[in-house]
């Protein structure tokens, strides 16, 4: 669904996205946002829950790839290294190019790829533009920038629509 801000389901967290169900749908690659998706803003270490989810994905033959817009020097790299996964920072989401570059690096096509993120106007919109299934998670923590509250409020109608069309 090109240029659509509507996700294919809204999930409480990444660990609620079942690797076995993804594998059954032919998914081989999970692109995942970093901030507020895999970890709260500023957290440098993957949680045990995220590590377990990554291992469950691997057990199903699914690769996890960190696709981040983070502009903080080294943040995405350090997190990805600690999790033992490839990464791409400064991805330029929602533009298609970052998604296509990541899929090319991993040898996967859009139809076997999903994007997991917490934001409609970057993660979901970009995934739809790249032909990738967008799976939305609830943000881990909203504390901080007041602009984040406004952005998430503007996303509410699209989140509600996404809940009506789950992928899994």
Short mmCIF file of the C-alpha atoms (twelve columns), coordinates in Angstrom:
data_MODEL
# 
_entry.id   MODEL 
# 
loop_
_atom_site.group_PDB 
_atom_site.id 
_atom_site.type_symbol 
_atom_site.label_atom_id 
_atom_site.label_alt_id 
_atom_site.label_comp_id 
_atom_site.label_asym_id 
_atom_site.label_seq_id 
_atom_site.Cartn_x 
_atom_site.Cartn_y 
_atom_site.Cartn_z 
_atom_site.pdbx_PDB_model_num 
ATOM 1   C CA . UNK A 1   0.000  0.000   0.000  1 
ATOM 2   C CA . UNK A 2   2.259  2.824   -1.251 1 
ATOM 3   C CA . UNK A 3   2.174  6.211   0.514  1 
ATOM 4   C CA . UNK A 4   -0.081 4.872   3.248  1 
ATOM 5   C CA . UNK A 5   0.392  5.774   6.916  1 
ATOM 6   C CA . UNK A 6   -1.617 2.745   8.048  1 
ATOM 7   C CA . UNK A 7   0.305  -0.130  9.688  1 
ATOM 8   C CA . UNK A 8   -0.504 -3.835  9.500  1 
ATOM 9   C CA . UNK A 9   -1.323 -4.270  13.152 1 
ATOM 10  C CA . UNK A 10  -0.349 -2.533  16.354 1 
ATOM 11  C CA . UNK A 11  1.450  -4.624  18.961 1 
ATOM 12  C CA . UNK A 12  2.300  -3.834  22.607 1 
ATOM 13  C CA . UNK A 13  6.041  -4.437  22.068 1 
ATOM 14  C CA . UNK A 14  8.476  -6.206  19.769 1 
ATOM 15  C CA . UNK A 15  8.364  -9.319  21.922 1 
ATOM 16  C CA . UNK A 16  4.630  -9.595  21.153 1 
ATOM 17  C CA . UNK A 17  5.464  -10.103 17.471 1 
ATOM 18  C CA . UNK A 18  5.820  -13.879 17.288 1 
ATOM 19  C CA . UNK A 19  8.802  -15.111 15.241 1 
ATOM 20  C CA . UNK A 20  7.017  -18.354 14.324 1 
ATOM 21  C CA . UNK A 21  4.067  -16.432 12.908 1 
ATOM 22  C CA . UNK A 22  6.449  -14.250 10.892 1 
ATOM 23  C CA . UNK A 23  8.188  -17.330 9.489  1 
ATOM 24  C CA . UNK A 24  4.811  -18.814 8.518  1 
ATOM 25  C CA . UNK A 25  4.145  -15.655 6.492  1 
ATOM 26  C CA . UNK A 26  7.463  -16.069 4.623  1 
ATOM 27  C CA . UNK A 27  9.339  -13.326 6.463  1 
ATOM 28  C CA . UNK A 28  13.140 -13.640 6.322  1 
ATOM 29  C CA . UNK A 29  14.146 -10.146 7.439  1 
ATOM 30  C CA . UNK A 30  12.917 -7.869  10.229 1 
ATOM 31  C CA . UNK A 31  14.009 -4.261  9.968  1 
ATOM 32  C CA . UNK A 32  13.642 -2.650  13.384 1 
ATOM 33  C CA . UNK A 33  13.770 0.918   14.600 1 
ATOM 34  C CA . UNK A 34  15.917 1.603   17.656 1 
ATOM 35  C CA . UNK A 35  14.577 4.438   19.794 1 
ATOM 36  C CA . UNK A 36  11.313 3.652   21.562 1 
ATOM 37  C CA . UNK A 37  11.017 0.374   19.610 1 
ATOM 38  C CA . UNK A 38  13.918 -1.821  20.740 1 
ATOM 39  C CA . UNK A 39  15.014 0.439   23.604 1 
ATOM 40  C CA . UNK A 40  14.014 3.689   25.297 1 
ATOM 41  C CA . UNK A 41  15.741 6.836   24.056 1 
ATOM 42  C CA . UNK A 42  19.326 6.968   25.274 1 
ATOM 43  C CA . UNK A 43  19.525 3.353   26.519 1 
ATOM 44  C CA . UNK A 44  22.672 1.715   25.169 1 
ATOM 45  C CA . UNK A 45  22.091 -1.920  26.202 1 
ATOM 46  C CA . UNK A 46  19.543 -4.334  24.730 1 
ATOM 47  C CA . UNK A 47  17.178 -5.682  27.385 1 
ATOM 48  C CA . UNK A 48  17.087 -9.441  28.078 1 
ATOM 49  C CA . UNK A 49  13.621 -9.458  26.473 1 
ATOM 50  C CA . UNK A 50  14.964 -7.976  23.213 1 
ATOM 51  C CA . UNK A 51  17.909 -10.398 23.239 1 
ATOM 52  C CA . UNK A 52  15.496 -13.332 23.669 1 
ATOM 53  C CA . UNK A 53  13.292 -12.032 20.826 1 
ATOM 54  C CA . UNK A 54  16.314 -11.719 18.520 1 
ATOM 55  C CA . UNK A 55  17.349 -15.287 19.373 1 
ATOM 56  C CA . UNK A 56  13.814 -16.542 18.697 1 
ATOM 57  C CA . UNK A 57  13.874 -14.798 15.305 1 
ATOM 58  C CA . UNK A 58  17.198 -16.463 14.479 1 
ATOM 59  C CA . UNK A 59  15.803 -19.856 15.499 1 
ATOM 60  C CA . UNK A 60  13.099 -19.344 12.842 1 
ATOM 61  C CA . UNK A 61  15.688 -18.371 10.215 1 
ATOM 62  C CA . UNK A 62  14.807 -14.665 10.363 1 
ATOM 63  C CA . UNK A 63  17.480 -11.962 10.362 1 
ATOM 64  C CA . UNK A 64  17.105 -8.870  12.540 1 
ATOM 65  C CA . UNK A 65  18.506 -5.599  11.173 1 
ATOM 66  C CA . UNK A 66  18.627 -2.258  12.999 1 
ATOM 67  C CA . UNK A 67  17.312 0.529   10.747 1 
ATOM 68  C CA . UNK A 68  17.660 3.809   12.588 1 
ATOM 69  C CA . UNK A 69  17.384 7.516   11.878 1 
ATOM 70  C CA . UNK A 70  19.546 8.221   14.935 1 
ATOM 71  C CA . UNK A 71  21.971 11.057  14.315 1 
ATOM 72  C CA . UNK A 72  23.831 10.580  17.587 1 
ATOM 73  C CA . UNK A 73  27.333 9.432   16.627 1 
ATOM 74  C CA . UNK A 74  27.790 5.717   17.207 1 
ATOM 75  C CA . UNK A 75  24.494 5.082   19.016 1 
ATOM 76  C CA . UNK A 76  22.979 2.684   16.469 1 
ATOM 77  C CA . UNK A 77  26.329 0.980   15.927 1 
ATOM 78  C CA . UNK A 78  26.979 0.378   19.637 1 
ATOM 79  C CA . UNK A 79  23.481 -0.975  20.243 1 
ATOM 80  C CA . UNK A 80  23.617 -3.251  17.187 1 
ATOM 81  C CA . UNK A 81  27.037 -4.583  18.132 1 
ATOM 82  C CA . UNK A 82  25.843 -5.433  21.643 1 
ATOM 83  C CA . UNK A 83  22.872 -7.241  20.125 1 
ATOM 84  C CA . UNK A 84  25.031 -8.912  17.472 1 
ATOM 85  C CA . UNK A 85  23.078 -7.651  14.457 1 
ATOM 86  C CA . UNK A 86  23.832 -5.519  11.393 1 
ATOM 87  C CA . UNK A 87  22.720 -1.897  11.391 1 
ATOM 88  C CA . UNK A 88  22.233 1.195   9.312  1 
ATOM 89  C CA . UNK A 89  22.148 4.623   10.936 1 
ATOM 90  C CA . UNK A 90  21.067 7.895   9.311  1 
ATOM 91  C CA . UNK A 91  18.571 5.862   7.244  1 
ATOM 92  C CA . UNK A 92  16.471 8.807   6.132  1 
ATOM 93  C CA . UNK A 93  13.124 7.224   6.982  1 
ATOM 94  C CA . UNK A 94  10.495 7.635   5.557  1 
ATOM 95  C CA . UNK A 95  12.374 7.754   2.237  1 
ATOM 96  C CA . UNK A 96  12.503 4.413   0.431  1 
ATOM 97  C CA . UNK A 97  16.243 4.442   -0.184 1 
ATOM 98  C CA . UNK A 98  17.239 3.427   3.345  1 
ATOM 99  C CA . UNK A 99  14.857 0.458   3.322  1 
ATOM 100 C CA . UNK A 100 16.012 -0.671  -0.119 1 
ATOM 101 C CA . UNK A 101 19.692 -0.357  0.863  1 
ATOM 102 C CA . UNK A 102 19.139 -2.469  3.988  1 
ATOM 103 C CA . UNK A 103 17.260 -5.177  2.078  1 
ATOM 104 C CA . UNK A 104 19.954 -5.270  -0.597 1 
ATOM 105 C CA . UNK A 105 22.653 -5.671  2.057  1 
ATOM 106 C CA . UNK A 106 20.747 -8.592  3.583  1 
ATOM 107 C CA . UNK A 107 19.773 -10.214 0.275  1 
ATOM 108 C CA . UNK A 108 16.033 -9.990  0.889  1 
ATOM 109 C CA . UNK A 109 13.108 -8.689  -1.150 1 
ATOM 110 C CA . UNK A 110 10.304 -6.433  0.128  1 
ATOM 111 C CA . UNK A 111 7.786  -9.296  0.130  1 
ATOM 112 C CA . UNK A 112 9.904  -11.231 2.658  1 
ATOM 113 C CA . UNK A 113 10.616 -8.215  4.879  1 
ATOM 114 C CA . UNK A 114 8.740  -6.448  7.683  1 
ATOM 115 C CA . UNK A 115 9.534  -3.167  9.427  1 
ATOM 116 C CA . UNK A 116 8.923  -2.860  13.159 1 
ATOM 117 C CA . UNK A 117 8.761  0.659   14.528 1 
ATOM 118 C CA . UNK A 118 6.927  2.980   16.888 1 
ATOM 119 C CA . UNK A 119 6.186  5.936   14.581 1 
ATOM 120 C CA . UNK A 120 3.643  6.291   11.813 1 
ATOM 121 C CA . UNK A 121 5.266  9.141   9.869  1 
ATOM 122 C CA . UNK A 122 8.716  7.562   9.659  1 
ATOM 123 C CA . UNK A 123 8.599  3.792   10.175 1 
ATOM 124 C CA . UNK A 124 5.143  2.923   8.809  1 
ATOM 125 C CA . UNK A 125 5.016  5.420   5.969  1 
ATOM 126 C CA . UNK A 126 8.524  4.527   4.838  1 
ATOM 127 C CA . UNK A 127 7.883  0.787   4.981  1 
ATOM 128 C CA . UNK A 128 4.713  1.122   2.919  1 
ATOM 129 C CA . UNK A 129 6.595  3.292   0.394  1 
ATOM 130 C CA . UNK A 130 9.279  0.599   0.086  1 
ATOM 131 C CA . UNK A 131 6.764  -2.250  -0.322 1 
ATOM 132 C CA . UNK A 132 7.595  -3.642  3.123  1 
ATOM 133 C CA . UNK A 133 4.934  -4.708  5.648  1 
ATOM 134 C CA . UNK A 134 4.871  -2.175  8.506  1 
ATOM 135 C CA . UNK A 135 4.256  -3.512  12.012 1 
ATOM 136 C CA . UNK A 136 3.724  -0.830  14.635 1 
ATOM 137 C CA . UNK A 137 4.567  -1.181  18.315 1 
ATOM 138 C CA . UNK A 138 3.489  1.046   21.161 1 
ATOM 139 C CA . UNK A 139 6.309  3.419   22.128 1 
ATOM 140 C CA . UNK A 140 8.327  2.211   25.103 1 
ATOM 141 C CA . UNK A 141 8.371  5.600   26.817 1 
ATOM 142 C CA . UNK A 142 7.048  9.010   25.821 1 
ATOM 143 C CA . UNK A 143 8.867  11.019  28.479 1 
ATOM 144 C CA . UNK A 144 11.055 13.798  27.218 1 
ATOM 145 C CA . UNK A 145 10.463 15.979  24.195 1 
ATOM 146 C CA . UNK A 146 6.971  17.587  24.255 1 
ATOM 147 C CA . UNK A 147 6.885  17.350  20.453 1 
ATOM 148 C CA . UNK A 148 6.741  13.585  20.795 1 
ATOM 149 C CA . UNK A 149 3.371  13.828  22.567 1 
ATOM 150 C CA . UNK A 150 1.975  15.940  19.740 1 
ATOM 151 C CA . UNK A 151 3.310  13.588  17.081 1 
ATOM 152 C CA . UNK A 152 1.858  10.519  18.773 1 
ATOM 153 C CA . UNK A 153 -1.481 12.324  19.189 1 
ATOM 154 C CA . UNK A 154 -1.529 13.064  15.440 1 
ATOM 155 C CA . UNK A 155 -0.827 9.381   14.775 1 
ATOM 156 C CA . UNK A 156 -3.813 8.136   16.813 1 
ATOM 157 C CA . UNK A 157 -6.291 7.702   13.908 1 
ATOM 158 C CA . UNK A 158 -3.738 5.687   11.929 1 
ATOM 159 C CA . UNK A 159 -2.924 3.515   14.947 1 
ATOM 160 C CA . UNK A 160 -6.634 2.776   15.387 1 
ATOM 161 C CA . UNK A 161 -6.976 1.826   11.715 1 
ATOM 162 C CA . UNK A 162 -3.861 -0.354  11.978 1 
ATOM 163 C CA . UNK A 163 -5.357 -2.288  14.883 1 
ATOM 164 C CA . UNK A 164 -8.148 -3.360  12.514 1 
ATOM 165 C CA . UNK A 165 -5.785 -4.902  9.961  1 
ATOM 166 C CA . UNK A 166 -3.293 -7.150  11.740 1 
ATOM 167 C CA . UNK A 167 -0.607 -8.972  9.772  1 
ATOM 168 C CA . UNK A 168 -0.232 -11.717 12.378 1 
# 
